[in-house]
Amino acid sequence: MADDKPADTTPAGPPSAEAGDIDPRLLEILVCPLTKDTLEYDRQRAELISKKAQLAYPIREGIPIMLPEEARHLDDDA
């Protein structure tokens, strides 16, 4: 007999995590793909900042998007 309970569709990760939150252990190992320098975490904007490359990599649903073509140029703030 089949189980009639609906499948669990709860997303992985802590239930209180916001879209821009990222695992702190991941922050320790991530570097800019262009410069290989460390990144700064901007929680408010949900971005990882590479000052040397002048790029801000977005974090979407807790996943850093480390593609230069997806990054925002920091000079776009002006």
PyMOL commands that set and color helices and strands:
alter all, ss='L'
color gray80, all
select helices_A, chain A and resi 24-29+68-70+74-77
alter helices_A, ss='H'
color red, helices_A
select strands_A, chain A and resi 40-42+47-50+55-60+63-64+72-73
alter strands_A, ss='S'
color yellow, strands_A
deselect
rebuild
show_as cartoon
